[in-house]
């Protein structure tokens, strides 16, 4: 999940939201690829090259789609409804992402560093080009088969095309992610240098823990006992433990704080603590908002023995006409000036809106992009509205003419703020909110339509 924030904890939090995968250029997704000026930074120049390559691949896939659709129309028309044309993904105001179920945990643990870069994006494109070439050849070969065999081959090609289509959307997300975060890195090299140091400390702590685990294995204790006496492995173990403790203090100090906004109100009932978050939204699709509300509340709910902790979203709907009173209301799909858009909302609550090219948190607002989003990713983004920063760390490596490599590493795969795919809300977050919060009277909603 992508979050557009400052590295400093005291500023709006540095973070995505998952996602947030993502672009600043409002012309992205069109068939026109902007050429960079000769003096443009490497991350822009290299990004434009990768995007031009991607648009050429998209066109090749679109041409193949037409050929496959023509073959289906002639020999298996009932399969046509399984295809989707590989057009540009719509972005802009009131464009909502599909709400999909949480996926299975990633095979690669979040405590391993994951990198994103333009060379990696182009490798993804190259892989899909090879798959597309194979599918084209097999479609041509199907013309030599009898009707029964051709039907079977077309069914398989439809499934293969659907995979190509999903990979296309994944590469599109990679491009947006790189555009967004590489620009953020270029704008705040000092801040990201500090985050890179933290990223490296997270990796070092993992290595130290792995070494300690190996030294404490039963076979290791027996087989290394004579060597311990000779080489001082006991001292090595103690040194590793001290290093692990030092790294943990540094990491926890950087990511283990909360700055709860004043608009969050806490209610205390016997054995129950409720954190109420006022949320303003201009999203016209109330079913979408209601579903998002249910998903977030279901995840930010925890029972600890007899105690129960939960959050409730008090959502107030502001029609676009009211939000833009005295001005022109953006059309659906129109690009918007996001900072100015957010300034139109009341200041005594969080914001849930659209218009981003990737889902991220900005100025206590969840701003939705077009790519599919899961309940856990929504809940992860909501955690930033409560004042928590990411429990994964985003650093970078300067690749010279290839721009930057964005590096991410998680600190705890069980924590939703570190792993929005498989993590959950730990009890420590509610305890941190309790320690950081006094009981306040919930605010009275503004005199606008209210969505429960």
C-alpha positions as CSV (number, residue, x, y, z in Angstrom):
1,X,0.0,0.0,0.0
2,X,1.3,3.5,-1.0
3,X,1.3,6.5,1.2
4,X,2.6,9.9,0.2
5,X,4.2,11.3,3.3
6,X,7.3,12.9,4.7
7,X,10.0,10.7,6.1
8,X,9.8,12.7,9.4
9,X,7.5,11.2,11.9
10,X,6.3,14.6,13.0
11,X,5.3,15.5,9.5
12,X,2.4,13.6,7.8
13,X,3.7,10.0,7.9
14,X,5.9,8.6,5.3
15,X,4.4,5.5,3.9
16,X,1.2,2.4,0.9
17,X,-0.1,2.5,0.5
18,X,0.4,-1.8,-1.5
19,X,0.2,-0.1,-4.0
20,X,0.7,2.0,-3.9
21,X,1.5,1.7,-7.2
22,X,1.4,4.8,-8.8
23,X,2.1,7.8,-10.8
24,X,2.2,11.6,-10.6
25,X,1.8,12.4,-14.3
26,X,-1.8,12.9,-15.2
27,X,-1.2,11.8,-18.8
28,X,-0.3,8.3,-17.7
29,X,-2.4,5.6,-19.3
30,X,-2.9,7.5,-22.6
31,X,-1.6,6.2,-25.8
32,X,0.9,9.1,-25.9
33,X,4.2,8.6,-24.3
34,X,5.8,11.9,-23.1
35,X,9.4,12.4,-24.2
36,X,11.7,13.6,-21.5
37,X,13.9,16.7,-22.1
38,X,17.6,15.9,-22.6
39,X,18.3,17.3,-19.1
40,X,15.6,15.2,-17.4
41,X,16.7,13.1,-14.4
42,X,17.6,9.5,-15.1
43,X,14.6,8.1,-13.2
44,X,12.3,10.1,-15.6
45,X,14.2,9.3,-18.8
46,X,14.5,5.6,-18.0
47,X,10.9,5.5,-16.9
48,X,9.7,7.0,-20.2
49,X,11.7,4.3,-22.0
50,X,10.2,1.6,-20.0
51,X,6.7,3.0,-20.4
52,X,7.2,3.3,-24.2
53,X,8.2,-0.4,-24.2
54,X,5.1,-1.2,-22.2
55,X,2.8,0.7,-24.5
56,X,4.2,-1.2,-27.4
57,X,3.6,-4.5,-25.7
58,X,0.1,-3.4,-24.8
59,X,-0.6,-2.7,-28.5
60,X,0.8,-6.1,-29.4
61,X,-1.5,-7.7,-26.8
62,X,-4.5,-5.7,-28.2
63,X,-3.7,-6.9,-31.7
64,X,-3.6,-10.5,-30.4
65,X,-6.9,-10.0,-28.6
66,X,-8.6,-9.1,-31.9
67,X,-7.2,-12.2,-33.6
68,X,-8.2,-14.4,-30.7
69,X,-11.7,-12.8,-30.5
70,X,-12.1,-13.4,-34.3
71,X,-11.2,-17.1,-33.9
72,X,-13.6,-17.4,-31.0
73,X,-16.4,-15.7,-32.9
74,X,-16.0,-18.2,-35.7
75,X,-15.5,-21.4,-33.7
76,X,-16.4,-20.9,-30.0
77,X,-18.5,-17.7,-29.6
78,X,-19.7,-18.8,-26.2
79,X,-16.1,-18.1,-24.9
80,X,-16.1,-14.4,-26.0
81,X,-17.5,-13.1,-22.7
82,X,-14.4,-14.4,-21.0
83,X,-12.2,-11.9,-22.7
84,X,-11.4,-8.3,-21.8
85,X,-9.7,-5.9,-24.1
86,X,-6.3,-4.7,-22.9
87,X,-7.1,-1.0,-22.9
88,X,-5.6,1.7,-20.6
89,X,-6.8,1.6,-17.0
90,X,-9.1,4.5,-16.2
91,X,-8.0,6.9,-13.6
92,X,-9.2,10.2,-12.2
93,X,-12.0,11.6,-10.1
94,X,-14.7,9.1,-8.9
95,X,-12.8,6.1,-10.4
96,X,-13.1,3.4,-7.8
97,X,-10.8,0.3,-7.5
98,X,-12.4,-3.1,-7.5
99,X,-12.8,-4.5,-3.9
100,X,-11.5,-8.0,-4.0
101,X,-10.9,-10.7,-1.4
102,X,-7.6,-10.9,0.5
103,X,-5.1,-13.0,-1.3
104,X,-2.9,-15.7,0.0
105,X,0.3,-14.6,1.8
106,X,3.2,-13.9,-0.5
107,X,5.7,-16.7,-1.0
108,X,8.6,-14.3,-0.2
109,X,8.6,-13.3,3.4
110,X,8.3,-9.6,4.1
111,X,11.5,-9.6,6.2
112,X,13.4,-10.1,3.0
113,X,14.2,-7.0,0.9
114,X,12.1,-6.6,-2.2
115,X,13.3,-4.3,-5.0
116,X,11.5,-2.5,-7.8
117,X,13.2,-0.7,-10.6
118,X,13.0,0.1,-14.3
119,X,15.3,-2.7,-15.3
120,X,13.1,-5.2,-13.3
121,X,9.9,-3.8,-14.9
122,X,11.4,-4.3,-18.4
123,X,12.4,-7.8,-17.5
124,X,8.7,-8.4,-16.6
125,X,7.7,-7.0,-20.0
126,X,10.2,-9.2,-21.8
127,X,8.8,-12.3,-20.1
128,X,5.3,-11.5,-21.2
129,X,6.4,-10.7,-24.7
130,X,7.8,-14.3,-25.0
131,X,4.5,-15.7,-23.6
132,X,2.5,-13.6,-26.1
133,X,4.7,-14.8,-29.0
134,X,4.0,-18.4,-27.9
135,X,0.2,-17.8,-27.8
136,X,0.3,-16.2,-31.2
137,X,2.0,-19.2,-32.7
138,X,-0.4,-21.6,-31.0
139,X,-3.4,-19.6,-32.3
140,X,-2.0,-19.9,-35.8
141,X,-1.4,-23.7,-35.3
142,X,-5.0,-24.1,-34.2
143,X,-6.2,-23.4,-37.8
144,X,-4.7,-26.8,-38.8
145,X,-6.8,-28.7,-36.3
146,X,-10.2,-30.3,-36.6
147,X,-13.2,-28.6,-34.9
148,X,-13.0,-30.6,-31.8
149,X,-9.3,-30.1,-31.3
150,X,-9.6,-26.4,-32.2
151,X,-12.3,-25.9,-29.6
152,X,-10.0,-27.5,-27.0
153,X,-7.1,-25.4,-28.1
154,X,-9.1,-22.2,-28.1
155,X,-10.3,-22.9,-24.5
156,X,-6.7,-23.2,-23.4
157,X,-5.7,-20.0,-25.3
158,X,-8.5,-18.1,-23.5
159,X,-7.1,-19.1,-20.2
160,X,-3.7,-18.1,-21.3
161,X,-4.9,-14.8,-22.5
162,X,-6.6,-14.1,-19.2
163,X,-3.2,-14.6,-17.5
164,X,-1.6,-12.3,-20.0
165,X,-4.2,-9.7,-19.2
166,X,-3.7,-9.9,-15.5
167,X,0.1,-9.7,-15.9
168,X,-0.5,-6.6,-18.1
169,X,-2.3,-4.9,-15.2
170,X,0.5,-6.0,-12.8
171,X,3.1,-4.4,-15.0
172,X,1.0,-1.3,-15.2
173,X,1.0,-1.2,-11.4
174,X,4.8,-1.6,-11.4
175,X,5.2,1.4,-13.6
176,X,2.9,3.5,-11.5
177,X,4.8,2.4,-8.4
178,X,8.1,3.2,-9.8
179,X,7.0,6.6,-11.1
180,X,5.5,7.6,-7.8
181,X,8.3,6.4,-5.4
182,X,11.3,7.3,-7.6
183,X,10.0,10.8,-7.8
184,X,9.5,10.9,-4.0
185,X,13.1,9.7,-3.5
186,X,14.4,12.3,-5.9
187,X,12.5,15.0,-3.9
188,X,13.9,13.9,-0.5
189,X,17.2,12.2,-0.9
190,X,18.3,13.0,2.7
191,X,15.1,11.5,4.2
192,X,15.4,8.4,2.1
193,X,19.1,8.1,2.9
194,X,18.0,7.8,6.6
195,X,15.3,5.3,5.6
196,X,17.9,3.3,3.6
197,X,20.1,3.1,6.7
198,X,17.1,1.8,8.7
199,X,16.3,-0.7,5.8
200,X,19.8,-2.0,6.1
201,X,19.6,-2.3,9.9
202,X,16.4,-4.4,9.5
203,X,18.3,-6.7,7.2
204,X,21.2,-6.9,9.5
205,X,18.9,-7.8,12.4
206,X,17.5,-10.7,10.4
207,X,21.0,-12.0,9.7
208,X,21.9,-11.7,13.4
209,X,18.8,-13.6,14.4
210,X,19.5,-16.3,11.8
211,X,23.0,-16.7,13.2
212,X,21.7,-16.9,16.7
213,X,19.2,-19.5,15.6
214,X,21.8,-21.6,14.0
215,X,24.1,-21.4,17.0
216,X,21.3,-22.5,19.3
217,X,20.2,-25.5,17.2
218,X,20.5,-28.7,19.2
219,X,22.9,-30.2,16.7
220,X,25.0,-27.1,16.9
221,X,25.2,-27.1,20.7
222,X,26.6,-30.6,20.7
223,X,28.8,-30.4,17.6
224,X,30.2,-27.0,18.4
225,X,30.8,-27.5,22.2
226,X,34.5,-28.4,21.9
227,X,35.0,-25.5,19.5
228,X,33.2,-23.1,21.8
229,X,35.8,-23.7,24.4
230,X,38.6,-23.0,21.9
231,X,37.2,-20.1,19.9
232,X,35.0,-18.3,22.4
233,X,31.7,-18.9,20.6
234,X,29.9,-18.1,23.9
235,X,31.4,-14.6,23.6
236,X,30.3,-14.5,20.0
237,X,26.7,-15.5,21.0
238,X,26.7,-12.7,23.6
239,X,28.0,-10.2,21.1
240,X,25.3,-11.2,18.6
241,X,22.6,-10.8,21.3
242,X,23.8,-7.4,22.2
243,X,23.8,-6.4,18.5
244,X,20.3,-7.7,18.0
245,X,19.1,-5.8,21.1
246,X,20.7,-2.6,19.8
247,X,19.3,-2.9,16.3
248,X,15.8,-3.7,17.8
249,X,15.9,-0.5,19.9
250,X,16.9,1.6,16.9
251,X,14.2,0.0,14.7
252,X,11.4,0.3,17.3
253,X,12.4,3.9,18.0
254,X,12.0,4.7,14.3
255,X,8.7,2.9,13.6
256,X,7.2,2.1,17.0
257,X,5.4,5.4,17.7
258,X,1.9,6.8,17.2
259,X,0.7,10.3,16.8
260,X,-3.1,10.1,17.0
261,X,-4.9,13.0,15.3
262,X,-7.1,15.1,17.5
263,X,-10.3,14.1,15.6
264,X,-10.1,10.5,16.9
265,X,-12.4,10.2,19.9
266,X,-12.2,7.3,22.4
267,X,-15.2,5.9,24.3
268,X,-14.7,3.6,27.3
269,X,-17.3,1.2,28.4
270,X,-16.9,-1.7,30.9
271,X,-14.2,-3.9,29.3
272,X,-14.7,-2.1,26.0
273,X,-12.7,0.6,24.2
274,X,-14.1,2.2,21.0
275,X,-12.1,4.6,18.9
276,X,-14.4,6.7,16.7
277,X,-13.0,8.2,13.6
278,X,-15.0,10.8,11.7
279,X,-14.6,10.4,8.0
280,X,-15.8,12.7,5.2
281,X,-16.3,11.3,1.7
282,X,-17.4,12.6,-1.6
283,X,-17.6,9.1,-3.1
284,X,-21.0,8.8,-4.8
285,X,-21.1,5.0,-4.6
286,X,-22.5,4.5,-1.1
287,X,-22.4,0.7,-1.4
288,X,-18.7,0.9,-2.0
289,X,-18.2,3.2,1.0
290,X,-20.3,1.0,3.2
291,X,-18.4,-2.1,2.2
292,X,-15.1,-0.4,2.9
293,X,-16.3,0.7,6.3
294,X,-17.4,-2.9,7.2
295,X,-14.1,-4.3,6.1
296,X,-12.0,-1.8,8.0
297,X,-14.0,-2.2,11.2
298,X,-13.9,-6.0,11.0
299,X,-10.1,-6.0,10.9
300,X,-9.6,-3.2,13.5
301,X,-11.4,-5.2,16.1
302,X,-9.7,-7.3,18.8
303,X,-10.6,-9.2,21.9
304,X,-7.9,-9.7,24.6
305,X,-9.3,-11.8,27.3
306,X,-12.3,-10.0,28.7
307,X,-11.3,-6.7,27.0
308,X,-12.5,-5.7,23.6
309,X,-11.0,-3.0,21.4
310,X,-12.5,-1.7,18.1
311,X,-12.8,1.2,15.8
312,X,-15.9,2.7,14.3
313,X,-16.0,5.0,11.3
314,X,-18.6,7.8,11.5
315,X,-18.9,8.6,7.8
316,X,-20.4,11.9,6.5
317,X,-21.2,12.1,2.9
318,X,-20.5,15.4,1.1
319,X,-21.9,15.6,-2.4
320,X,-19.5,16.8,-5.0
321,X,-21.7,19.7,-5.8
322,X,-21.4,20.9,-2.2
323,X,-17.7,20.2,-2.0
324,X,-17.1,22.3,-5.2
325,X,-19.8,24.9,-4.4
326,X,-18.9,28.0,-6.4
327,X,-16.7,26.0,-8.7
328,X,-16.8,23.5,-11.5
329,X,-17.3,19.9,-10.3
330,X,-14.8,17.5,-11.9
331,X,-16.1,15.1,-14.4
332,X,-15.9,11.4,-13.7
333,X,-12.4,10.3,-14.7
334,X,-11.0,13.9,-14.8
335,X,-7.6,14.5,-13.3
336,X,-7.7,16.7,-10.2
337,X,-5.3,18.9,-8.2
338,X,-5.2,16.6,-5.2
339,X,-3.8,19.0,-2.6
340,X,-6.5,21.6,-3.5
341,X,-9.1,18.9,-3.6
342,X,-8.3,17.7,-0.1
343,X,-8.4,21.3,1.2
344,X,-12.1,21.5,0.3
345,X,-13.0,19.0,3.1
346,X,-13.6,19.9,6.7
347,X,-10.6,19.7,8.9
348,X,-12.1,17.9,11.9
349,X,-12.0,14.4,10.4
350,X,-10.3,12.0,8.0
351,X,-11.0,11.9,4.3
352,X,-12.0,9.1,1.9
353,X,-11.8,10.2,-1.7
354,X,-10.7,9.4,-5.2
355,X,-8.6,10.9,-7.9
356,X,-5.2,9.2,-7.3
357,X,-3.3,7.1,-9.8
358,X,-2.5,4.8,-6.9
359,X,-4.1,4.3,-3.5
360,X,-2.2,6.1,-0.9
361,X,-2.6,8.2,2.3
362,X,-2.0,11.9,2.1
363,X,-2.8,14.5,4.8
364,X,-5.0,12.1,6.8
365,X,-6.8,11.2,3.6
366,X,-7.1,7.8,1.9
367,X,-7.0,8.6,-1.8
368,X,-8.1,5.8,-4.0
369,X,-6.4,4.7,-7.2
370,X,-7.8,2.4,-9.9
371,X,-6.1,-0.9,-9.0
372,X,-7.9,-3.6,-7.1
373,X,-7.7,-3.3,-3.3
374,X,-8.3,-5.9,-0.5
375,X,-9.8,-5.5,2.9
376,X,-6.4,-5.8,4.6
377,X,-4.9,-3.2,2.3
378,X,-7.7,-0.8,3.2
379,X,-7.2,-1.6,6.9
380,X,-3.5,-1.0,6.5
381,X,-4.1,2.5,5.0
382,X,-6.6,3.2,7.8
383,X,-3.9,2.5,10.3
384,X,-2.2,5.7,9.0
385,X,-5.3,7.7,9.8
386,X,-4.9,6.5,13.4
387,X,-1.4,7.8,13.5
388,X,0.7,4.7,12.8
389,X,3.5,4.7,10.2
390,X,4.5,1.8,8.1
391,X,6.2,-1.1,9.9
392,X,8.0,-1.9,6.8
393,X,10.9,0.3,5.6
394,X,11.3,1.8,2.2
395,X,14.9,2.7,1.1
396,X,16.6,2.9,-2.3
397,X,19.7,2.3,-4.3
398,X,21.0,4.7,-7.0
399,X,21.3,2.8,-10.2
400,X,22.8,5.7,-12.2
401,X,21.3,5.9,-15.7
402,X,18.6,3.4,-14.7
403,X,17.2,5.7,-12.1
404,X,16.6,4.3,-8.6
405,X,15.8,0.8,-7.2
406,X,13.1,1.1,-4.6
407,X,13.8,-1.3,-1.7
408,X,11.3,-2.5,0.8
409,X,11.6,-4.7,3.9
410,X,9.1,-5.6,6.6
411,X,9.9,-5.8,10.3
412,X,7.1,-8.2,11.4
413,X,5.1,-10.4,9.0
414,X,2.3,-10.8,11.6
415,X,1.8,-7.0,11.8
416,X,-0.7,-5.4,9.3
417,X,1.3,-2.2,9.2
418,X,4.3,-4.3,8.1
419,X,2.5,-6.8,5.9
420,X,-0.8,-5.6,4.5
421,X,-1.3,-8.9,2.7
422,X,-1.2,-11.3,5.6
423,X,-0.7,-9.3,8.8
424,X,-3.3,-8.5,11.5
425,X,-3.8,-5.8,14.1
426,X,-1.8,-6.6,17.2
427,X,-2.9,-5.7,20.7
428,X,0.1,-3.3,21.0
429,X,-1.6,-0.9,18.6
430,X,-4.7,-0.5,20.8
431,X,-2.5,-0.2,23.9
432,X,-0.5,2.5,22.1
433,X,-3.7,4.4,21.3
434,X,-4.8,4.1,24.9
435,X,-1.5,5.5,26.2
436,X,-1.6,8.3,23.6
437,X,-5.2,9.3,24.0
438,X,-7.5,10.9,26.5
439,X,-11.2,10.2,26.5
440,X,-13.0,12.8,24.3
441,X,-16.5,13.5,23.3
442,X,-17.1,12.4,19.7
443,X,-17.6,15.3,17.4
444,X,-21.1,16.2,16.1
445,X,-21.3,15.4,12.3
446,X,-21.6,18.4,10.0
447,X,-24.9,19.3,8.6
448,X,-24.6,17.1,5.5
449,X,-25.9,13.7,4.4
450,X,-24.6,11.0,6.8
451,X,-23.8,7.5,5.7
452,X,-24.0,4.9,8.4
